[in-house]
Amino acid sequence: MKEYGFINTCLKSLVIEKFGEDTWDKLRDEAGVQDTFMTYEVYKDDITMRLVSEACKLLDVKADIVLRQFGEYFFEFCKRSGYDHMLRTLGGTLFEFIENLDALHGFLSLSYKEMNAPSFRVEKNKDGSMLLHYYSDRRGLCHIVPGIIGAVARDFFNSTITMEIVHQTEEVERTGKKEHVVFLVTQHVALPERSAVNDALSPTAQRPTKTLTCDATHFSKEKKHQTVCPSRRNHWEMVRGLLRLGKGELLRGFQPVYPAQLCVDLITFCCAFPFHIVFDEKLEVRQAGVSLQRIVPGLQTMGIRLDRYFSILHPEVTFTISSIRKFINSHFVLQTCRDVMPECWRERPMLELRGQMLWMPSLRCMLYVASPLLRSLQELEERCMHLSDIAPHDATRDLILLNQQRLAEMELSSQLERKKEQLRLLSQHLEEEKQKTELLLYAMLPKHVANLLKEGKRVEAGEFEECTILFSDVVTFTNICSECEPIQIVVMLNSMYLKFDRLSTVHNVYKVETIGDAYMVVGGVPIPASTHAEQVANFALGMIIAAKEVTNPITGGPIQIRVGLHSGPVLAGVVGEKMPRYCLFGDTVNTASRMESHGLPDKIHLSPTVYQSLRHKGFKMVERGEIEVKGKGQMRTYFLERNLTATESQIMGYRPREASPGREGAEGGEARLYTPAGPGEGLCAVPVQIPALPAFLY
């Protein structure tokens, strides 16, 4: 079975309004359904069932509570969607409202052709309560009904109700909608139906109750002596009747007056109601309208069985007089049977009639007053019919024309809704692509610099008085390139650079560029940091560890790298427009490069300025001595061996299985890196937030 997207849209609106967007996203993910539903498109019932089932699990409540809440919200959602006035005019009491629900569904089915609405039948009990019969093809949704009816009673009739299921079974008399649930409905009126203001304004309020009773009795006695023909009432009786009408008494004690005989001849009746049928308890046709006889010639033979030529589409009951009388208050839709139609009708859509069944006790016959069920001019043409076939007084003429316009508006609305959804998806896709572009841009340039360029602003070069620069390269890289395939070089460098890139995020250093096997990072630029030397030093230690996990394609063992560090002032700025790069300039860059080129395999070579910055910061360093540095002369340099205050896992940014005694581990993405607290204060441990790493890195 299928239903329109309006139902799922209502359910989505309920969840978002009551529990928020996140709950809806989680709910639809668990149910495996899409995010948006088109109002005029048809979806499988299974979608709604899955949403309700997952809502019960997610909210940890029973299904009947969820469905009742949905029923209450569905009523409000319908009002907000433009059906408020239509619902308010269904009936003056709750009984009349329920009694006309099927008629409302029948009207809506003119526009929503695929609608498979439930059916309702209501009976009054002597104590004022009601028995509400609910029929549906969808099993397990009956708890929606108390929610809807309760909301209707509160909003439209200023009352509360109690509803309990007194009977539930499979309806054997029906050809469809076999689930039959009977509710006992007790209505509790919160306020009197007539307000005190209305009672005071009523003319009868000034008259004693006894007078009202006497007048009503007198009026009833007068009726007994009157003739049944209204034309014989004398002038004073007419005036007296009008006076009573003005005082409101006639409405309370109204009794209709019927003529002695029907003043309509048969020909006029059959022409005035061209689609009526009269049949008896045996379903034998006694009378039929002229248009119906023309379309179904078999009806001209009096005495033929009606069920031979027609089937009942609504309500879905068996074609017997007892079933029809049981659902006498429902509107009936009959459809012609194809095998008994004339040859010219065999290829056309079958004629459907929609009307009311009226039982005539004196004749023991049923009168079916109906009109053709046509939704548009196209359906009229498909059956080779014309508006002239419908009686001039029949509102079906106007309904076809109005519905034709409504269908066109619905199609336009549906197209707009689909376009809106397409735009939403395109916008979402555009936002995803924008985020990818921004990530790529942020990978090439510092974030604040990239944002300035996006805004079309000029990025001024800036001078940084203190920073630490690192260079690294692969030992014997030239030999490796000469003996390996290019793809092997690419795989090796990519594996190494992925590990280094991750470490740059862990230690919050900025990757400047890579040229071949050379890797350059800086600490304290573009965002100044007092701990730039410690950050770059920890990053360098991580590089040595990570390089051991990269395979040399020639030897099969781990590759070896040289690392050099130097601290000092630099000038930084964006160079170029086509492929802009954030570049560093100054003697500090040259010195850091010399530290790398004069270094040793698997060693971190430090300049004197870096050594001074890392002294007393928990790092183990050894003096190399004085060496000749190209372009710099003699320099006393050092090697960085390890961080005495951090484990290897912390250096790598991994989450250790167990935290070391006396030290908080990195569980939850927090590692402890040691930085200076201030002049003369020694060392202190400062928690540094480390981003969560992919599962494969643990």
C-alpha positions as CSV (number, residue, x, y, z in Angstrom):
1,M,0.0,0.0,0.0
2,K,1.0,3.6,-0.6
3,E,0.3,7.0,0.9
4,Y,1.1,10.6,0.0
5,G,4.2,12.4,1.3
6,F,1.9,14.7,3.4
7,I,1.8,12.1,6.1
8,N,5.6,11.7,6.3
9,T,6.1,15.4,6.2
10,C,3.8,15.8,9.2
11,L,5.7,13.1,11.1
12,K,9.0,14.9,10.3
13,S,7.6,18.2,11.4
14,L,6.4,16.6,14.7
15,V,9.8,15.1,15.5
16,I,11.7,18.4,14.7
17,E,9.3,20.6,16.6
18,K,9.2,18.4,19.7
19,F,12.7,16.9,19.8
20,G,14.9,18.9,17.4
21,E,16.7,18.4,14.1
22,D,19.4,16.1,15.5
23,T,16.7,13.6,16.7
24,W,15.1,13.6,13.2
25,D,18.4,13.0,11.5
26,K,19.2,10.1,13.9
27,L,15.7,8.7,13.4
28,R,15.7,8.8,9.6
29,D,19.2,7.3,9.6
30,E,18.0,4.4,11.8
31,A,14.9,3.9,9.6
32,G,16.9,4.3,6.4
33,V,14.6,6.9,4.8
34,Q,15.2,10.1,2.9
35,D,15.2,13.5,4.5
36,T,12.5,15.2,2.4
37,F,9.1,14.1,1.2
38,M,7.1,15.6,-1.7
39,T,3.5,16.5,-0.6
40,Y,1.8,15.2,-3.8
41,E,4.0,12.2,-4.4
42,V,3.1,8.7,-3.3
43,Y,5.4,6.7,-1.0
44,K,5.2,3.2,0.4
45,D,3.5,2.7,3.8
46,D,6.6,0.8,4.9
47,I,8.5,4.2,5.3
48,T,6.0,5.5,7.8
49,M,5.9,2.2,9.7
50,R,9.7,2.2,9.9
51,L,9.8,5.7,11.2
52,V,7.2,5.0,13.9
53,S,9.0,1.8,14.9
54,E,12.4,3.6,15.2
55,A,10.7,6.5,17.1
56,C,9.5,4.0,19.7
57,K,13.0,2.7,20.2
58,L,14.7,6.0,20.1
59,L,12.3,7.7,22.6
60,D,11.7,4.5,24.6
61,V,7.9,4.8,24.6
62,K,5.1,2.5,23.5
63,A,3.7,2.6,20.0
64,D,0.2,3.6,21.1
65,I,1.6,6.7,22.8
66,V,3.7,7.7,19.7
67,L,0.6,7.2,17.5
68,R,-1.7,9.1,19.7
69,Q,0.7,12.0,19.9
70,F,1.0,11.9,16.1
71,G,-2.8,11.9,15.8
72,E,-3.0,15.1,17.9
73,Y,-0.2,16.8,15.9
74,F,-1.7,15.6,12.6
75,F,-4.9,17.5,13.2
76,E,-2.9,20.7,14.0
77,F,-0.7,20.1,10.9
78,C,-3.8,19.8,8.7
79,K,-5.2,23.1,10.1
80,R,-1.9,24.9,9.4
81,S,-1.8,23.4,5.9
82,G,-5.0,25.2,4.9
83,Y,-7.7,22.7,5.9
84,D,-8.9,24.6,8.9
85,H,-12.2,26.0,7.4
86,M,-12.9,22.8,5.7
87,L,-12.7,20.8,8.9
88,R,-14.7,23.3,10.9
89,T,-17.7,23.1,8.6
90,L,-18.0,19.3,8.6
91,G,-20.5,19.3,11.5
92,G,-22.1,21.3,14.3
93,T,-21.4,18.5,16.8
94,L,-18.7,15.9,17.3
95,F,-21.1,13.2,16.1
96,E,-21.8,15.1,12.9
97,F,-18.1,15.7,12.4
98,I,-17.3,12.0,12.6
99,E,-20.3,11.2,10.4
100,N,-19.0,13.3,7.6
101,L,-15.3,12.3,7.7
102,D,-15.9,9.8,4.9
103,A,-17.5,12.5,2.8
104,L,-14.4,14.7,3.3
105,H,-12.1,11.8,2.3
106,G,-14.3,11.3,-0.8
107,F,-13.9,14.9,-1.8
108,L,-10.1,14.8,-1.2
109,S,-9.8,11.7,-3.3
110,L,-10.9,13.8,-6.3
111,S,-7.5,15.5,-6.1
112,Y,-5.5,12.7,-4.4
113,K,-6.3,9.8,-6.6
114,E,-4.0,7.3,-4.8
115,M,-5.4,8.2,-1.4
116,N,-6.4,5.1,0.6
117,A,-8.1,6.7,3.6
118,P,-9.6,4.8,6.6
119,S,-13.4,4.7,6.9
120,F,-15.5,5.8,9.9
121,R,-19.0,4.9,11.0
122,V,-20.6,6.3,14.2
123,E,-23.6,5.3,16.3
124,K,-25.3,7.1,19.1
125,N,-26.0,5.3,22.4
126,K,-29.0,6.1,24.7
127,D,-26.7,7.4,27.4
128,G,-25.2,10.0,25.0
129,S,-22.0,8.2,24.3
130,M,-21.0,7.1,20.8
131,L,-19.6,3.9,19.2
132,L,-17.0,4.9,16.6
133,H,-16.3,2.2,14.0
134,Y,-12.9,2.5,12.4
135,Y,-12.0,0.5,9.3
136,S,-8.6,0.4,7.7
137,D,-6.3,-1.6,5.5
138,R,-3.3,-0.6,7.6
139,R,-3.1,-2.7,10.7
140,G,-1.8,-1.3,14.0
141,L,-2.5,2.4,13.4
142,C,-5.9,2.6,15.2
143,H,-4.3,4.5,18.1
144,I,-4.0,7.6,15.8
145,V,-7.8,7.9,16.0
146,P,-8.1,8.9,19.7
147,G,-5.4,11.6,19.1
148,I,-7.2,13.1,16.2
149,I,-10.7,12.9,17.7
150,G,-9.5,14.3,21.0
151,A,-7.9,17.3,19.3
152,V,-11.0,17.9,17.3
153,A,-13.2,17.8,20.4
154,R,-11.0,20.3,22.3
155,D,-10.5,22.7,19.4
156,F,-13.9,22.7,17.7
157,F,-16.4,21.7,20.4
158,N,-14.7,22.9,23.6
159,S,-14.9,19.5,25.2
160,T,-12.8,16.6,26.3
161,I,-13.4,12.9,25.4
162,T,-12.4,9.5,26.7
163,M,-12.0,6.7,24.1
164,E,-11.5,3.1,24.8
165,I,-11.4,0.1,22.5
166,V,-14.4,-2.2,23.1
167,H,-14.0,-4.5,20.1
168,Q,-11.4,-5.3,17.5
169,T,-11.7,-7.9,14.8
170,E,-11.4,-8.7,11.1
171,E,-14.5,-7.5,9.2
172,V,-15.8,-10.3,7.0
173,E,-18.6,-8.3,5.5
174,R,-16.1,-5.9,3.8
175,T,-14.1,-6.5,0.7
176,G,-11.4,-4.2,1.9
177,K,-10.3,-2.3,5.0
178,K,-10.9,-5.4,7.1
179,E,-9.4,-4.2,10.3
180,H,-12.4,-3.2,12.3
181,V,-11.9,-1.4,15.7
182,V,-14.8,-0.1,17.7
183,F,-14.2,2.8,20.1
184,L,-16.5,3.8,22.9
185,V,-16.5,7.6,22.9
186,T,-17.7,9.6,25.9
187,Q,-17.8,13.4,25.5
188,H,-17.5,15.7,28.4
189,V,-18.5,19.3,27.6
190,A,-16.3,21.8,29.3
191,L,-18.6,24.8,28.8
192,P,-22.4,24.9,28.0
193,E,-23.1,24.9,24.3
194,R,-24.9,28.3,24.6
195,S,-23.1,31.1,26.2
196,A,-24.7,33.3,28.9
197,V,-24.7,36.2,26.5
198,N,-26.6,34.3,23.8
199,D,-29.1,33.1,26.4
200,A,-29.7,36.7,27.6
201,L,-30.2,37.9,24.1
202,S,-32.6,35.1,23.2
203,P,-36.3,36.2,23.2
204,T,-37.3,33.0,24.8
205,A,-35.1,33.7,27.8
206,Q,-37.7,36.2,29.2
207,R,-40.5,33.6,29.0
208,P,-41.3,31.1,31.7
209,T,-40.6,27.4,31.0
210,K,-44.2,26.5,31.5
211,T,-45.3,28.8,28.6
212,L,-42.7,27.2,26.4
213,T,-44.0,23.7,27.3
214,C,-47.6,24.7,26.7
215,D,-46.9,26.4,23.4
216,A,-44.9,23.4,22.2
217,T,-47.7,21.0,23.3
218,H,-50.3,23.2,21.7
219,F,-48.2,23.4,18.5
220,S,-47.9,19.6,18.4
221,K,-51.7,19.2,18.9
222,E,-52.3,21.6,16.1
223,K,-50.2,19.5,13.8
224,K,-52.3,16.5,14.4
225,H,-55.4,18.3,13.1
226,Q,-53.7,19.8,10.1
227,T,-54.0,18.5,6.7
228,V,-50.8,17.1,5.2
229,C,-50.8,19.5,2.2
230,P,-49.1,22.8,3.2
231,S,-51.1,24.8,0.7
232,R,-54.3,24.4,2.8
233,R,-52.9,26.2,5.8
234,N,-54.8,29.4,6.5
235,H,-53.2,32.8,6.6
236,W,-53.1,33.1,10.5
237,E,-51.5,29.7,10.8
238,M,-48.8,30.9,8.4
239,V,-48.3,34.1,10.4
240,R,-48.2,32.2,13.7
241,G,-45.6,29.8,12.2
242,L,-43.4,32.8,11.2
243,L,-43.7,34.3,14.7
244,R,-42.7,31.0,16.3
245,L,-39.8,30.8,13.9
246,G,-38.7,34.3,14.9
247,K,-38.8,33.3,18.6
248,G,-36.8,30.2,18.0
249,E,-39.5,27.8,19.1
250,L,-40.1,26.2,15.7
251,L,-36.6,25.0,15.4
252,R,-36.9,23.1,18.7
253,G,-40.2,21.5,17.9
254,F,-40.0,21.3,14.2
255,Q,-42.0,18.7,12.4
256,P,-41.9,18.5,8.7
257,V,-45.2,18.5,6.6
258,Y,-45.5,16.0,3.7
259,P,-47.9,16.1,0.8
260,A,-50.6,13.4,0.5
261,Q,-49.0,12.2,-2.7
262,L,-45.8,13.0,-4.6
263,C,-46.4,15.9,-7.0
264,V,-43.8,14.8,-9.6
265,D,-44.5,12.6,-12.5
266,L,-42.1,9.7,-13.3
267,I,-40.7,11.1,-16.5
268,T,-39.8,14.4,-14.8
269,F,-38.2,12.6,-11.9
270,C,-36.1,10.3,-14.1
271,C,-34.9,13.3,-16.2
272,A,-34.3,15.5,-13.1
273,F,-32.2,12.8,-11.5
274,P,-30.6,11.1,-14.5
275,F,-28.2,8.9,-12.5
276,H,-30.5,7.6,-9.8
277,I,-31.4,3.9,-9.2
278,V,-34.2,2.3,-7.2
279,F,-33.7,-1.3,-6.3
280,D,-35.4,-3.7,-3.8
281,E,-34.2,-6.1,-1.2
282,K,-33.3,-8.7,-3.8
283,L,-31.2,-6.0,-5.6
284,E,-33.6,-6.0,-8.5
285,V,-33.7,-2.7,-10.3
286,R,-37.1,-1.0,-10.2
287,Q,-36.2,2.4,-11.7
288,A,-33.2,4.2,-13.2
289,G,-32.4,7.7,-14.5
290,V,-32.3,8.4,-18.2
291,S,-28.6,9.2,-18.6
292,L,-27.8,6.0,-16.7
293,Q,-30.0,4.0,-19.0
294,R,-28.3,5.4,-22.0
295,I,-24.8,4.5,-20.7
296,V,-25.8,1.1,-19.3
297,P,-28.6,-0.1,-21.6
298,G,-29.2,-3.2,-19.5
299,L,-30.9,-1.1,-16.9
300,Q,-33.8,-0.6,-19.2
301,T,-34.8,-4.1,-18.5
302,M,-36.7,-3.8,-15.2
303,G,-36.1,-6.6,-12.7
304,I,-32.4,-7.3,-13.6
305,R,-30.0,-7.5,-10.6
306,L,-28.0,-4.4,-9.8
307,D,-24.9,-6.4,-8.7
308,R,-24.7,-7.8,-12.2
309,Y,-24.0,-4.4,-13.6
310,F,-22.3,-2.6,-10.7
311,S,-19.8,-3.3,-8.0
312,I,-19.3,-1.3,-4.7
313,L,-16.0,0.6,-4.5
314,H,-16.8,2.5,-1.3
315,P,-17.5,1.6,1.4
316,E,-15.7,-1.7,0.8
317,V,-18.6,-4.0,1.7
318,T,-20.3,-6.9,0.1
319,F,-23.2,-6.1,-2.3
320,T,-26.1,-7.0,-0.1
321,I,-29.0,-5.0,1.2
322,S,-28.1,-5.7,4.8
323,S,-24.5,-4.5,4.3
324,I,-25.7,-1.4,2.5
325,R,-28.2,-0.5,5.3
326,K,-25.4,-1.0,7.9
327,F,-23.4,1.7,6.2
328,I,-26.3,3.8,5.1
329,N,-24.7,7.0,6.4
330,S,-21.7,6.6,4.2
331,H,-21.4,7.8,0.7
332,F,-21.4,5.0,-1.8
333,V,-19.3,4.7,-4.9
334,L,-20.5,2.2,-7.6
335,Q,-18.5,1.2,-10.7
336,T,-19.9,-0.4,-13.8
337,C,-18.8,-3.9,-14.6
338,R,-16.8,-4.1,-17.9
339,D,-18.2,-7.4,-19.2
340,V,-21.8,-6.1,-19.3
341,M,-21.0,-2.7,-20.9
342,P,-21.6,-2.0,-24.6
343,E,-18.8,-2.7,-27.0
344,C,-17.9,1.0,-27.4
345,W,-17.3,1.1,-23.6
346,R,-15.0,-1.9,-23.4
347,E,-11.8,0.1,-24.0
348,R,-12.9,3.2,-22.0
349,P,-12.5,3.7,-18.2
350,M,-15.5,2.4,-16.4
351,L,-18.2,4.8,-15.2
352,E,-18.1,5.5,-11.4
353,L,-21.1,6.9,-9.5
354,R,-20.9,8.7,-6.2
355,G,-24.0,9.3,-4.1
356,Q,-26.3,8.5,-1.1
357,M,-28.3,5.5,-0.3
358,L,-31.8,6.2,1.1
359,W,-34.0,3.3,2.5
360,M,-37.7,3.6,1.8
361,P,-39.5,1.5,4.4
362,S,-43.0,1.8,2.8
363,L,-41.7,0.4,-0.5
364,R,-39.1,-1.9,1.0
365,C,-36.7,-0.4,-1.6
366,M,-33.5,1.5,-1.7
367,L,-33.0,4.8,-3.5
368,Y,-29.5,5.6,-4.8
369,V,-29.3,9.3,-5.7
370,A,-25.9,9.7,-7.4
371,S,-23.8,11.7,-9.8
372,P,-20.9,10.7,-12.0
373,L,-17.6,10.6,-10.1
374,L,-15.4,12.7,-12.5
375,R,-12.3,14.6,-11.4
376,S,-11.4,16.5,-14.5
377,L,-12.5,17.3,-18.0
378,Q,-10.1,14.7,-19.3
379,E,-12.0,12.0,-17.4
380,L,-15.2,13.3,-18.9
381,E,-13.8,13.1,-22.4
382,E,-12.4,9.6,-21.8
383,R,-15.9,8.3,-21.1
384,C,-17.3,10.2,-24.1
385,M,-19.5,12.2,-21.9
386,H,-20.5,15.9,-21.8
387,L,-21.5,18.4,-19.2
388,S,-25.0,18.3,-20.7
389,D,-25.3,14.7,-19.5
390,I,-25.3,16.0,-15.9
391,A,-28.4,17.6,-14.6
392,P,-28.2,21.5,-14.5
393,H,-28.9,21.5,-10.8
394,D,-26.1,19.0,-10.1
395,A,-23.0,20.6,-8.5
396,T,-20.9,18.0,-10.2
397,R,-20.7,20.3,-13.2
398,D,-19.1,23.1,-11.2
399,L,-17.0,20.5,-9.3
400,I,-15.4,19.2,-12.5
401,L,-14.5,22.7,-13.6
402,L,-13.2,23.8,-10.3
403,N,-11.3,20.5,-9.7
404,Q,-9.7,20.9,-13.2
405,Q,-8.3,24.2,-12.1
406,R,-7.2,22.7,-8.7
407,L,-5.4,19.8,-10.4
408,A,-3.5,22.3,-12.6
409,E,-2.6,24.2,-9.4
410,M,-1.5,21.0,-7.7
411,E,0.6,20.0,-10.6
412,L,2.3,23.4,-10.6
413,S,2.8,23.2,-6.8
414,S,4.2,19.7,-7.2
415,Q,6.7,21.0,-9.8
416,L,7.7,23.9,-7.6
417,E,8.1,21.5,-4.7
418,R,10.4,19.2,-6.8
419,K,12.4,22.2,-8.0
420,K,12.7,23.4,-4.4
421,E,14.0,20.0,-3.4
422,Q,16.5,19.9,-6.4
423,L,17.7,23.4,-5.3
424,R,18.1,22.2,-1.8
425,L,20.2,19.2,-2.9
426,L,22.2,21.4,-5.2
427,S,22.8,23.8,-2.4
428,Q,23.8,21.0,-0.1
429,H,26.2,19.6,-2.7
430,L,27.6,23.1,-3.3
431,E,28.2,23.5,0.4
432,E,30.0,20.2,0.5
433,E,32.1,21.2,-2.5
434,K,32.8,24.5,-0.9
435,Q,34.0,22.8,2.2
436,K,36.3,20.6,0.1
437,T,37.7,23.6,-1.6
438,E,38.3,25.4,1.7
439,L,40.0,22.4,3.1
440,L,42.3,22.3,0.0
441,L,42.9,26.0,0.3
442,Y,43.7,25.8,4.0
443,A,46.1,23.0,3.2
444,M,48.0,25.4,0.9
445,L,47.8,28.6,3.0
446,P,47.3,29.5,6.6
447,K,43.6,29.8,7.4
448,H,43.5,33.5,8.2
449,V,45.6,34.2,5.1
450,A,43.2,32.1,3.0
451,N,40.2,33.9,4.4
452,L,41.7,37.3,3.5
453,L,42.3,36.1,-0.1
454,K,38.8,34.8,-0.3
455,E,37.5,38.2,0.7
456,G,39.6,39.8,-2.0
457,K,41.8,41.6,0.5
458,R,45.5,42.1,0.1
459,V,47.7,40.1,2.5
460,E,50.6,42.2,3.8
461,A,53.9,40.6,4.5
462,G,54.7,40.3,8.2
463,E,57.8,40.2,10.2
464,F,58.1,37.6,13.0
465,E,60.9,38.2,15.5
466,E,61.0,34.7,16.9
467,C,60.2,31.4,15.1
468,T,61.8,28.0,14.6
469,I,62.3,26.5,11.2
470,L,62.8,22.8,10.3
471,F,64.2,21.2,7.2
472,S,64.5,17.5,6.5
473,D,65.5,15.3,3.6
474,V,66.0,11.6,2.8
475,V,69.5,10.2,3.0
476,T,70.8,8.8,-0.4
477,F,67.6,10.0,-2.1
478,T,69.5,10.5,-5.4
479,N,70.7,6.9,-5.4
480,I,67.2,5.6,-4.6
481,C,65.7,7.6,-7.5
482,S,68.3,6.2,-9.9
483,E,67.6,2.6,-9.0
484,C,63.8,2.6,-8.6
485,E,60.7,3.0,-10.7
486,P,59.1,6.5,-10.5
487,I,55.9,5.0,-9.0
488,Q,58.0,3.5,-6.2
489,I,59.4,6.9,-5.3
490,V,55.9,8.4,-5.3
491,V,54.6,5.7,-3.0
492,M,57.5,6.1,-0.6
493,L,57.3,9.9,-0.4
494,N,53.5,9.8,-0.1
495,S,53.7,7.4,2.7
496,M,56.3,9.5,4.5
497,Y,54.6,12.8,3.9
498,L,51.2,11.6,5.1
499,K,52.8,10.7,8.5
500,F,54.6,14.0,8.7
501,D,51.4,15.9,7.8
502,R,49.5,14.2,10.6
503,L,52.3,15.1,13.0
504,S,52.1,18.8,12.0
505,T,48.5,18.8,13.1
506,V,49.4,17.0,16.4
507,H,52.1,19.6,17.3
508,N,50.5,22.6,15.8
509,V,53.3,23.6,13.4
510,Y,52.8,25.0,9.9
511,K,53.9,23.0,6.9
512,V,55.5,25.5,4.5
513,E,56.3,23.3,1.5
514,T,57.8,20.1,0.2
515,I,60.3,20.0,-2.7
516,G,61.2,16.5,-3.8
517,D,62.4,14.8,-0.6
518,A,62.8,18.0,1.3
519,Y,60.1,18.8,4.0
520,M,59.9,22.3,5.6
521,V,57.9,23.4,8.6
522,V,57.9,26.4,11.0
523,G,56.7,27.0,14.5
524,G,55.5,30.4,15.6
525,V,54.4,31.5,12.1
526,P,51.8,32.6,11.0
527,I,50.4,32.6,14.6
528,P,53.1,33.7,17.1
529,A,53.7,31.2,19.9
530,S,56.1,31.3,22.8
531,T,56.6,27.6,22.7
532,H,57.6,27.4,19.0
533,A,60.9,25.7,19.7
534,E,59.4,23.0,21.8
535,Q,56.6,22.4,19.2
536,V,59.1,22.0,16.4
537,A,61.4,19.9,18.5
538,N,58.6,17.4,19.4
539,F,57.6,17.4,15.7
540,A,61.3,16.5,14.7
541,L,61.3,13.6,17.3
542,G,58.1,12.4,15.8
543,M,59.6,12.5,12.3
544,I,62.5,10.3,13.2
545,I,60.1,7.7,14.7
546,A,57.7,7.9,11.7
547,A,60.5,7.6,9.2
548,K,61.3,4.1,10.6
549,E,57.8,3.0,9.4
550,V,58.5,4.0,5.8
551,T,60.2,1.3,3.6
552,N,63.3,2.0,1.5
553,P,62.4,0.4,-1.9
554,I,66.1,-0.6,-2.5
555,T,67.1,-2.1,0.8
556,G,63.7,-3.1,2.1
557,G,64.6,-1.6,5.4
558,P,63.4,1.7,6.9
559,I,64.5,4.9,5.3
560,Q,66.9,7.4,7.0
561,I,66.3,11.1,7.2
562,R,68.3,14.2,8.3
563,V,66.6,16.9,10.2
564,G,67.9,20.4,11.0
565,L,66.5,23.2,13.2
566,H,67.3,26.9,13.6
567,S,65.5,29.7,15.5
568,G,65.4,33.4,14.6
569,P,63.5,36.2,12.8
570,V,61.8,35.8,9.4
571,L,59.7,37.8,7.0
572,A,56.6,35.9,5.8
573,G,54.1,36.7,3.1
574,V,52.0,35.4,0.1
575,V,53.8,35.2,-3.2
576,G,52.1,34.8,-6.5
577,E,48.4,34.9,-7.7
578,K,47.9,31.8,-9.9
579,M,49.3,29.4,-7.3
580,P,49.9,31.6,-4.3
581,R,52.3,30.3,-1.6
582,Y,53.0,31.5,1.9
583,C,56.7,31.8,1.9
584,L,59.4,32.6,4.5
585,F,62.4,34.9,3.8
586,G,65.5,35.7,5.8
587,D,68.8,34.3,7.0
588,T,67.0,32.1,9.4
589,V,65.7,30.0,6.5
590,N,69.2,29.6,5.1
591,T,70.7,28.6,8.4
592,A,68.0,26.0,9.1
593,S,68.7,24.5,5.7
594,R,72.4,24.4,6.5
595,M,71.7,22.6,9.7
596,E,69.8,19.9,7.7
597,S,72.5,19.6,5.0
598,H,75.3,19.3,7.6
599,G,73.4,16.9,9.7
600,L,73.8,13.1,10.1
601,P,71.4,10.2,9.3
602,D,68.6,9.8,11.8
603,K,69.8,12.8,13.8
604,I,68.2,16.1,14.7
605,H,70.8,18.8,14.2
606,L,70.3,22.0,16.3
607,S,71.7,25.4,15.9
608,P,72.9,27.3,19.1
609,T,69.7,29.4,19.1
610,V,67.5,26.3,19.2
611,Y,69.7,24.8,21.9
612,Q,69.3,27.9,24.1
613,S,65.5,27.8,23.6
614,L,65.3,24.1,24.6
615,R,67.6,24.2,27.6
616,H,65.9,23.3,30.9
617,K,62.7,22.4,28.9
618,G,62.9,18.6,29.5
619,F,64.9,17.7,26.3
620,K,68.0,15.6,26.2
621,M,70.6,17.2,23.9
622,V,74.3,16.4,23.3
623,E,77.0,18.7,22.0
624,R,78.4,17.9,18.5
625,G,81.1,20.5,18.7
626,E,82.3,23.1,16.3
627,I,81.9,22.4,12.6
628,E,82.4,24.4,9.4
629,V,79.0,25.5,8.1
630,K,78.9,26.7,4.5
631,G,78.4,30.5,4.4
632,K,78.5,30.7,8.2
633,G,81.9,29.6,9.2
634,Q,82.5,27.8,12.5
635,M,79.4,27.0,14.5
636,R,78.9,25.0,17.7
637,T,76.0,22.7,17.1
638,Y,74.0,20.1,19.0
639,F,71.9,16.9,18.5
640,L,68.5,16.5,20.0
641,E,68.0,12.9,21.3
642,R,64.7,12.8,23.1
643,N,62.0,14.5,25.2
644,L,62.5,13.4,28.8
645,T,59.0,14.4,29.9
646,A,56.9,12.8,27.1
647,T,56.5,9.2,25.9
648,E,56.9,8.0,22.4
649,S,53.1,7.6,22.1
650,Q,52.6,11.1,23.2
651,I,55.2,12.4,20.8
652,M,53.4,10.6,18.0
653,G,50.0,11.7,19.2
654,Y,48.8,8.2,19.7
655,R,46.3,7.3,22.4
656,P,48.1,4.9,24.7
657,R,46.4,1.9,26.1
658,E,47.4,2.7,29.6
659,A,48.4,6.0,31.1
660,S,51.8,6.2,32.8
661,P,51.7,6.3,36.6
662,G,51.6,9.8,38.0
663,R,50.8,11.3,34.5
664,E,47.5,11.8,32.8
665,G,47.3,9.8,29.5
666,A,46.2,11.1,26.2
667,E,42.8,9.4,26.5
668,G,40.0,11.4,25.0
669,G,42.5,13.2,22.6
670,E,44.5,15.0,25.3
671,A,48.4,14.5,25.5
672,R,50.7,16.3,27.8
673,L,53.5,18.3,26.2
674,Y,55.9,20.1,28.4
675,T,56.5,23.8,27.9
676,P,58.0,26.5,30.1
677,A,55.7,28.2,32.6
678,G,57.6,31.4,32.7
679,P,60.9,32.9,33.6
680,G,62.4,31.4,36.7
681,E,59.5,29.0,37.3
682,G,61.1,25.8,36.0
683,L,58.9,23.3,34.1
684,C,55.2,22.7,34.1
685,A,53.0,20.3,32.2
686,V,50.5,22.0,29.9
687,P,47.7,19.8,28.4
688,V,47.6,20.3,24.6
689,Q,44.4,19.2,22.8
690,I,45.2,16.7,20.1
691,P,42.6,16.0,17.3
692,A,41.1,12.6,17.2
693,L,43.0,10.3,14.9
694,P,41.6,7.8,12.3
695,A,41.0,4.3,13.6
696,F,43.8,2.8,11.5
697,L,46.4,4.9,13.4
698,Y,45.6,3.4,16.8
